Amino acid sequence: MPDRPTPTGDPAPHRVYDRIAAHFSETRAHPWPDVVDFVEGRSGARGLDLGCGNGRHAELLADACDAVVGVDASAGLLAEARTRAAEKGYDADLALVRGDAQRVPLRDDAIDLAVYVATLHHLPSRDARVASLDDLARVLTPGGEALLSVWSTTHDRFEGREGFDTTVEWTLPGGDVEPRFYHIYDPDEFRADLAASALAVVDVYESQGNSYAIVTSEGKRS
């Protein structure tokens, strides 16, 4: 299933993910190791999987937190997450909400532990991405922590380039191709967006073609 970078993309990726939701979910059965490592040993009253997709990381949070909220803009992916949670037995601990990562539909100081994985890079402008980071800070409790990830120019297909916008194609089993918008971050640019936001950075690192950050609300602006 080749993904090929192309010059332009749809700035509303939830429409694409509605169309590819079932096939996408089939290929996303397991949590990422970096997310497993982050969640392990942490706990909280309420967790958040922002850009939850089919809920594979919400499942980890359900073991670490008393309750979990999964937020995604795609109704199709939320349906996949609902089915997965019921099949695996954590549906009673999971609330699924359709919402925009730039304006998280939760009250202030609601979340103790969050993952925001492979979603920020789908937002179509730097202003939107920094606003999303600010809103993550808003919903975290004082001292709450989150793990973020974005695609990085350290990936072997992008190495040596500065940050840029592109589309990456998803090929469905019947041969139809759906273009997905991405902003591919270079590591310095990722750090700059984090610094411009209301989050405090605990750690930033590269892993398998992704930039990751562990962040907290402790430094957030009022």
N, C-alpha and C positions, 0 to 999 in steps of 0.2 A: 504494500500500500504506500506508494511513493508520495512524499510531500515535496512540492517544488515551489521555491520562492518566486513570486511574480510581483509586478510593480504596484498594483493597487488592490484595495480591499473594501469590504462592506463595513462601515463604521458602526453597524448595529449587529454584532456577532450573534446575539441571541436568536435571530431569525435563522442563521445557518445552523446553529446547534439544535434548534427545534427540528430541522429537517434530517439531521444526522444522529439524533439522540440515541436511537436504539443500537445502531452499529457502533457508535462511539463508546457507548457503555460496555458493549461486549469486549472491547479492546482495553478497557480500563478496570480490570477486575481487582487489582492489588494496589495497596497504598505505596507511595514512594518511600524508600528507605530513610531519606532525610526527615520525612514527616514522622515516621515511626520513632526515630531517634529523638526528635523534639518532644513528642507527646509523652514518651516513656519517662516516668518519674515525676511528671507534672500532674496537677489536678486543679479542680475548681468547681464552683457551684454551677456555672453555665459556660458552655463552650460554643464557639462559632466556627462553622466552615463556610467561609465567604467565597462564592464561586464554587459551590459544592459539587456541581456536576452530578454524577450518579451516587454520591454519598460515600465513596470508599474511604475518605478521610474522616467524615462524620462518624463512621463506625469506630475509629480509634478514639475520637473525642468522647463517644458514648461510654467507653470503658474508663475514661479519666475524669469525667464530669457528671454531676447529678442530672443535668439536662443539656441538650444540644440544639442549636438552631442552625439549619442549613439554608443559605440564601443563594439563589441563582436567578438570572434574568430569563433563563430558558424554561418554559413550561414543560417541554419535552424531557429535559434532563431531570427536572423535579419529579416527574412521573417515574422515571427510571430509579431515582433515589428512594421514592416511596416504596416501590416494589422491592428493591434490594433490602431496605430496612425491615420490611415485613418478613421477607424470606429468612433473614439472618437474626431476627428476634430483638432488634433494638428500636423498633418503631414507637414503642411507648415512651422512649426517652428523647425522641427526635421530633422537632417542629420544623416543617419546611415552609419557606416563605419566598414568593416570587418578588425580586427586588433588584435594584440597581446598586452595584458596588460603589458607585460614586456618592450615593445617598442611602446609606445602610438603614433599612427600616426597623431600627431598634432604638430604644431610649438610651440616653447618656449613661455611662458607667454600668453597663449591663453584663459585660463579658469578662470572664477571668482568663480564658485561654482560647486562642484563635489560630486558625490556619487560613492563609490566603494564598493559594498555590495555583500557579499557571493561569491566572485570570487578569491581574493588573495589566499585563502586556496586551490585552485585547481592547483596552480603552483607547479612544482614537486621538487623544491629544495629551501633551504634557500637563496642561491645566487640569484636565479630567483625572489624570493619574495622581497628581499631587492632591487634588480634592478628595480622591478616594482614600489616600493614606491619611489625610486629616480626619476623615469620617471614621476610619478604623480607630484612630486615637480617641475620638469622641466616645465610642461605644465601649472601649476597654475600661475596666475598673482601674483605680489607682494601683499601679504595680502589676496590672495584667500584662500578659505576654502574648506575642503572636509570631508565627513563622510566615515569611513571605517568600515567594519565588517568582522569577521571570526568566524567559529565554534570554540567553546571553550570547554576545559575539564571541565568547570563548568556545562555543559549539564549533565542531570541526567544519561545518558547512558555511559558517559565517566568519571564521577566524581572520583577524587582521582588519576588519571593517569597524567603522564607528557606528554608533547607534542609528537605526534607520527603521522606517515603516515598510512593510511588505504584506503580501498575502501568502499563506501556505495552504495548498490544496488538500482537501479530504476526498478520497475516492470511495464511493459507495459500492456495494457488491455488484449492482447492475451496471456500473461504469460511469454513472453520473458523478460529476466533480463539483464540489462546493468550496469556494475560496473563503478562507478565514483570515481576518485582519490580525496582524501582530505588529507591535513595536518591539524590535530586537534591541535590547539594552546593551551598551558596553558597560563594563563594571564601574567606571568612574561616573558615568551618567546615572546609574542606579543609585550610587552613593549620594550624588547631588540631589536627586529627587527625594531621597529619604531625609537629607539634611534640610530641604526646603519645607518639609512637612512638620506636623505637630508631634511626630513620634520621636522617641529617644532610641538610638541604635545600641544594641548590646553587642552584636557581632554581625559581620558581613563576610560571606565566603562564596567560592565557586565550587560547583559539583556537577559533573556530567553535563556540561553545556548549559547549566542554569546558574543564575546569581541568586543567592539566598540571603535573607537577613532575619535575625532574631531581634525583635523590637519590643518596646514597652511603652506604657502610657506615662511613665513617671516624669518625663520632661515635657509633657504636652502643654501647649499654650492655652490660656483661658480665653 
